[in-house]
C-alpha cells in the first residue's frame, strides 16, 4: 500500500464533507430569502363586495413576531372612518386585523403591509404590499325621487366630502364654500344634518376637500384646497 494512501483518503473524505455542506447551504438559501414575505391576504385586491364586518387577514411565509405588528406596520385605512387602530393579533404566520367598527357600505379601504414587521428571527419583508377593497353596498334601487330628502347650508359650495367625523357610525359632511367659511355638518343617523353647521373653519375661497387620517391617530382629518388669485391653490391640513 502506498504511504500516501491514508492522506488521499482523508483529503477525499474532507472534500466530500465540504460538498455536502455546500449542498445543504444552497438548499436552505431559498427558504431564508423567503422569510417574512407576505404570501396571501384577504380580502383580495380590488374586491368590490366585502362584508361590512370583515377582518383583514395577512399570511406570511414565516412565523411573525407579535411585537412588530401594530396599526402603523400593518395599516388598514377606512376612507370614511380613519385608521383602524384595533385589534391586531398574530398566530404563527397569520396576522389578523379586526376593526372595532363595521365598514360603511361602498367605502374604499386601503391596507399597507410595511417592511417594519418581522418574523421571530428578526427578518423583515423585502418590500411593502399595498392593496385596496370596497365594502359591500346592500340593496337600493338607484332611484332618488323628485324631492331632496334634506338640504343644508347657504353658501356657494364647490366641494364636499363624507366621513364619520364624530365616530358615531354614520356619515357626516365637510363642505367647502367659495364665499363663506368651510363647514362641518353632523348626520343624526337618519340622513338629516340639522339646521346649523356643527363647526366652521377657514375664511372661504375653498375649492376642493378630502378626508383622511393624515396623522394616524384613528380619526379623519381635513385637507382643503383654497382658490387664491394668481395662484393654483393652497392646501390646508386641519388635524383632529
The 8 nearest C-alpha neighbors of each residue, nearest first, counted from 0:
[[1, 2, 4, 3, 5, 7, 6, 8],
 [0, 2, 3, 4, 5, 7, 6, 8],
 [1, 3, 4, 0, 5, 6, 7, 8],
 [4, 2, 1, 6, 5, 7, 0, 8],
 [3, 5, 7, 1, 6, 2, 8, 0],
 [6, 4, 8, 7, 3, 9, 2, 1],
 [5, 7, 9, 3, 8, 4, 10, 2],
 [6, 8, 4, 10, 9, 5, 11, 3],
 [9, 7, 11, 5, 10, 6, 12, 4],
 [10, 8, 6, 12, 7, 11, 5, 13],
 [9, 11, 7, 13, 8, 12, 14, 6],
 [10, 12, 8, 14, 13, 9, 15, 7],
 [13, 11, 15, 9, 10, 14, 8, 16],
 [14, 12, 10, 16, 15, 11, 9, 17],
 [13, 15, 11, 17, 12, 16, 10, 18],
 [14, 16, 18, 12, 13, 17, 11, 19],
 [17, 15, 19, 13, 18, 14, 20, 12],
 [16, 18, 20, 14, 15, 19, 21, 13],
 [17, 19, 15, 21, 16, 20, 14, 22],
 [18, 20, 22, 16, 21, 17, 15, 23],
 [19, 21, 17, 23, 18, 22, 16, 24],
 [22, 20, 24, 18, 23, 19, 25, 17],
 [21, 23, 19, 25, 20, 24, 26, 18],
 [22, 24, 26, 20, 21, 25, 19, 27],
 [25, 23, 21, 27, 26, 22, 28, 20],
 [26, 24, 22, 28, 27, 23, 21, 29],
 [25, 27, 23, 24, 28, 22, 29, 30],
 [26, 28, 24, 25, 30, 29, 23, 31],
 [27, 29, 31, 25, 30, 26, 24, 32],
 [30, 28, 32, 31, 27, 33, 26, 25],
 [31, 29, 33, 32, 28, 27, 34, 26],
 [30, 32, 28, 33, 34, 29, 27, 122],
 [31, 33, 29, 30, 34, 28, 36, 35],
 [32, 34, 30, 31, 36, 29, 35, 60],
 [33, 35, 31, 61, 36, 32, 60, 30],
 [36, 34, 61, 124, 60, 118, 59, 123],
 [35, 37, 124, 59, 60, 34, 33, 38],
 [38, 36, 59, 39, 58, 60, 35, 57],
 [37, 39, 59, 58, 36, 60, 40, 57],
 [40, 38, 58, 37, 57, 59, 41, 43],
 [41, 39, 57, 56, 43, 58, 42, 38],
 [42, 40, 43, 56, 55, 57, 39, 54],
 [41, 43, 40, 55, 44, 46, 132, 49],
 [42, 44, 41, 40, 46, 45, 132, 130],
 [43, 45, 130, 131, 46, 132, 42, 41],
 [46, 44, 132, 131, 47, 43, 133, 130],
 [45, 47, 132, 44, 43, 48, 133, 49],
 [48, 46, 133, 132, 49, 45, 134, 135],
 [49, 47, 135, 134, 46, 133, 50, 136],
 [48, 50, 134, 135, 47, 133, 51, 46],
 [51, 49, 53, 135, 52, 134, 48, 102],
 [50, 52, 102, 101, 53, 134, 49, 135],
 [51, 53, 101, 50, 102, 54, 100, 98],
 [54, 52, 50, 51, 55, 49, 97, 101],
 [53, 55, 97, 96, 56, 98, 52, 95],
 [54, 56, 96, 41, 95, 42, 53, 97],
 [57, 55, 95, 41, 40, 94, 54, 96],
 [58, 56, 40, 94, 93, 39, 95, 41],
 [57, 59, 93, 39, 92, 38, 37, 40],
 [60, 58, 37, 92, 38, 36, 61, 35],
 [59, 61, 35, 36, 34, 38, 92, 37],
 [62, 60, 35, 92, 34, 59, 63, 118],
 [63, 61, 92, 91, 118, 119, 64, 60],
 [62, 64, 118, 119, 92, 117, 91, 61],
 [63, 65, 119, 118, 66, 67, 117, 62],
 [66, 64, 68, 67, 89, 63, 88, 90],
 [65, 67, 64, 68, 69, 116, 117, 63],
 [68, 66, 116, 65, 64, 117, 69, 115],
 [69, 67, 65, 66, 116, 72, 73, 87],
 [70, 68, 72, 71, 73, 67, 87, 66],
 [69, 71, 74, 84, 73, 72, 83, 87],
 [70, 72, 74, 69, 73, 215, 68, 113],
 [71, 73, 69, 113, 115, 70, 74, 68],
 [74, 72, 112, 70, 71, 111, 69, 113],
 [73, 75, 70, 71, 111, 110, 72, 76],
 [74, 76, 110, 83, 109, 82, 77, 111],
 [77, 75, 82, 109, 81, 108, 78, 83],
 [76, 78, 108, 81, 80, 79, 82, 75],
 [77, 79, 80, 81, 108, 107, 76, 211],
 [78, 80, 162, 77, 163, 81, 106, 161],
 [81, 79, 77, 163, 78, 162, 219, 218],
 [82, 80, 218, 212, 77, 219, 217, 76],
 [81, 83, 76, 217, 84, 75, 77, 212],
 [84, 82, 75, 85, 98, 76, 217, 81],
 [85, 83, 70, 82, 217, 86, 98, 216],
 [86, 84, 83, 98, 87, 99, 97, 96],
 [85, 87, 97, 96, 98, 84, 88, 99],
 [88, 86, 96, 95, 85, 69, 97, 68],
 [89, 87, 95, 94, 86, 96, 90, 65],
 [90, 88, 94, 65, 93, 91, 95, 63],
 [91, 89, 93, 92, 94, 88, 63, 62],
 [90, 92, 62, 93, 63, 89, 61, 94],
 [91, 93, 62, 59, 61, 63, 58, 90],
 [94, 92, 58, 90, 91, 57, 89, 59],
 [93, 95, 89, 57, 88, 56, 58, 90],
 [96, 94, 56, 88, 55, 87, 97, 57],
 [95, 97, 87, 55, 86, 54, 98, 56],
 [96, 98, 54, 86, 95, 99, 85, 87],
 [99, 97, 100, 85, 83, 86, 96, 54],
 [98, 100, 85, 97, 101, 86, 83, 84],
 [101, 99, 98, 102, 168, 52, 83, 97],
 [102, 100, 52, 51, 103, 98, 99, 53],
 [101, 103, 51, 134, 104, 100, 52, 106],
 [102, 104, 106, 105, 101, 51, 134, 79],
 [105, 103, 136, 135, 134, 106, 102, 51],
 [104, 106, 134, 136, 135, 133, 103, 107],
 [107, 105, 134, 133, 103, 104, 108, 78],
 [108, 106, 133, 132, 78, 134, 109, 105],
 [107, 109, 77, 132, 131, 76, 78, 133],
 [110, 108, 131, 76, 75, 130, 107, 77],
 [109, 111, 75, 130, 74, 129, 131, 76],
 [112, 110, 129, 74, 128, 73, 113, 75],
 [111, 113, 73, 128, 127, 72, 129, 74],
 [114, 112, 127, 72, 115, 111, 73, 116],
 [113, 115, 124, 127, 116, 123, 126, 125],
 [116, 114, 113, 72, 117, 123, 67, 124],
 [115, 117, 67, 114, 68, 123, 72, 113],
 [118, 116, 123, 122, 121, 64, 63, 67],
 [117, 119, 63, 64, 121, 35, 120, 122],
 [118, 120, 64, 121, 63, 62, 117, 122],
 [121, 119, 118, 122, 117, 64, 63, 62],
 [120, 122, 117, 118, 119, 123, 64, 116],
 [121, 123, 117, 118, 120, 35, 34, 124],
 [124, 122, 117, 114, 35, 116, 125, 121],
 [125, 123, 36, 114, 35, 126, 122, 117],
 [124, 126, 123, 114, 127, 36, 35, 32],
 [125, 127, 124, 114, 128, 113, 36, 123],
 [128, 126, 113, 114, 112, 129, 111, 124],
 [127, 129, 112, 111, 113, 126, 130, 37],
 [130, 128, 111, 110, 112, 127, 131, 109],
 [131, 129, 44, 110, 109, 111, 128, 132],
 [130, 132, 109, 108, 45, 44, 110, 107],
 [131, 133, 45, 46, 108, 107, 44, 47],
 [134, 132, 107, 47, 106, 105, 46, 108],
 [135, 133, 49, 105, 104, 106, 48, 51],
 [134, 136, 48, 49, 104, 50, 105, 137],
 [137, 135, 104, 105, 134, 138, 48, 103],
 [138, 136, 135, 139, 104, 105, 48, 50],
 [139, 137, 136, 140, 141, 135, 104, 105],
 [140, 138, 141, 137, 142, 136, 143, 104],
 [139, 141, 142, 138, 143, 137, 144, 136],
 [142, 140, 139, 143, 138, 144, 137, 136],
 [143, 141, 140, 144, 139, 145, 146, 138],
 [142, 144, 141, 145, 146, 147, 140, 148],
 [145, 143, 146, 142, 147, 148, 141, 140],
 [144, 146, 143, 147, 142, 148, 149, 141],
 [147, 145, 144, 148, 143, 149, 150, 142],
 [146, 148, 149, 150, 145, 144, 143, 151],
 [149, 147, 146, 150, 190, 191, 143, 144],
 [150, 148, 147, 191, 151, 190, 192, 146],
 [151, 149, 147, 148, 152, 192, 191, 193],
 [150, 152, 194, 149, 153, 192, 193, 195],
 [153, 151, 154, 150, 196, 195, 194, 182],
 [152, 154, 151, 155, 156, 179, 176, 150],
 [155, 153, 156, 176, 152, 179, 178, 177],
 [154, 156, 176, 177, 178, 157, 153, 179],
 [157, 155, 176, 154, 175, 158, 177, 174],
 [156, 158, 206, 176, 175, 207, 155, 177],
 [157, 159, 207, 175, 174, 156, 208, 206],
 [158, 160, 174, 173, 175, 208, 172, 161],
 [161, 159, 173, 172, 209, 208, 210, 174],
 [162, 160, 172, 171, 170, 173, 79, 159],
 [163, 161, 79, 170, 171, 164, 80, 172],
 [162, 164, 170, 80, 171, 166, 169, 79],
 [165, 163, 162, 166, 171, 219, 218, 80],
 [164, 166, 167, 163, 185, 171, 168, 218],
 [167, 165, 163, 168, 164, 80, 169, 218],
 [166, 168, 165, 169, 163, 164, 188, 170],
 [167, 169, 166, 163, 170, 100, 188, 103],
 [170, 168, 188, 163, 167, 186, 171, 166],
 [169, 171, 163, 162, 161, 186, 172, 168],
 [172, 170, 185, 186, 162, 163, 161, 184],
 [171, 173, 161, 184, 160, 183, 174, 162],
 [174, 172, 183, 160, 159, 182, 184, 161],
 [175, 173, 159, 182, 181, 158, 172, 176],
 [176, 174, 181, 205, 158, 156, 157, 159],
 [175, 177, 156, 205, 155, 179, 178, 203],
 [176, 178, 204, 205, 203, 155, 179, 156],
 [177, 179, 203, 176, 204, 155, 154, 180],
 [180, 178, 203, 176, 177, 154, 202, 181],
 [179, 181, 203, 202, 201, 200, 199, 182],
 [180, 182, 175, 200, 199, 176, 174, 201],
 [181, 183, 199, 174, 173, 198, 196, 180],
 [184, 182, 173, 198, 197, 196, 172, 199],
 [183, 185, 196, 172, 197, 192, 171, 173],
 [186, 184, 171, 192, 197, 187, 172, 183],
 [185, 187, 192, 171, 188, 191, 190, 170],
 [186, 188, 189, 191, 192, 185, 190, 169],
 [189, 187, 186, 169, 190, 191, 170, 168],
 [190, 188, 191, 187, 186, 169, 192, 170],
 [189, 191, 188, 186, 187, 192, 149, 148],
 [192, 190, 189, 186, 187, 193, 149, 188],
 [193, 191, 186, 185, 184, 187, 190, 151],
 [194, 192, 195, 191, 151, 196, 185, 186],
 [193, 195, 151, 192, 196, 152, 150, 191],
 [196, 194, 193, 197, 152, 184, 151, 192],
 [195, 197, 184, 198, 183, 182, 199, 194],
 [196, 198, 184, 183, 185, 195, 199, 182],
 [199, 197, 183, 196, 182, 200, 184, 181],
 [200, 198, 182, 181, 180, 183, 196, 201],
 [201, 199, 181, 180, 182, 202, 198, 183],
 [202, 200, 180, 181, 203, 199, 179, 205],
 [201, 203, 180, 179, 200, 204, 181, 205],
 [202, 204, 179, 180, 177, 178, 205, 176],
 [203, 205, 177, 226, 225, 178, 176, 206],
 [206, 204, 225, 175, 177, 176, 203, 226],
 [205, 207, 225, 224, 157, 226, 158, 175],
 [208, 206, 158, 224, 223, 205, 175, 157],
 [207, 209, 223, 222, 158, 224, 159, 160],
 [210, 208, 222, 221, 160, 223, 211, 207],
 [211, 209, 221, 220, 219, 222, 160, 208],
 [210, 212, 219, 220, 213, 81, 78, 221],
 [211, 213, 219, 81, 220, 215, 218, 214],
 [212, 214, 211, 215, 220, 219, 238, 216],
 [213, 215, 216, 212, 238, 220, 217, 218],
 [216, 214, 212, 217, 213, 82, 218, 71],
 [217, 215, 214, 218, 82, 212, 84, 81],
 [216, 218, 82, 81, 215, 84, 83, 212],
 [219, 217, 81, 212, 216, 80, 220, 82],
 [220, 218, 212, 211, 81, 210, 164, 80],
 [219, 221, 238, 211, 212, 210, 239, 237],
 [222, 220, 210, 237, 236, 209, 223, 211],
 [221, 223, 236, 209, 235, 208, 234, 210],
 [224, 222, 208, 235, 234, 207, 221, 209],
 [223, 225, 234, 207, 233, 206, 232, 205],
 [226, 224, 205, 233, 232, 206, 204, 227],
 [225, 227, 232, 204, 206, 205, 228, 224],
 [226, 228, 230, 232, 225, 229, 231, 233],
 [229, 227, 230, 226, 231, 232, 204, 225],
 [228, 230, 227, 231, 232, 226, 233, 225],
 [231, 229, 227, 228, 232, 226, 233, 225],
 [230, 232, 227, 226, 229, 233, 228, 225],
 [233, 231, 226, 225, 230, 227, 224, 234],
 [232, 234, 225, 224, 235, 226, 231, 227],
 [233, 235, 224, 223, 225, 222, 232, 236],
 [234, 236, 223, 222, 224, 233, 237, 225],
 [237, 235, 222, 221, 238, 234, 223, 220],
 [236, 238, 221, 220, 222, 235, 239, 223],
 [237, 239, 220, 236, 221, 214, 213, 219],
 [238, 220, 237, 219, 218, 221, 216, 214]]
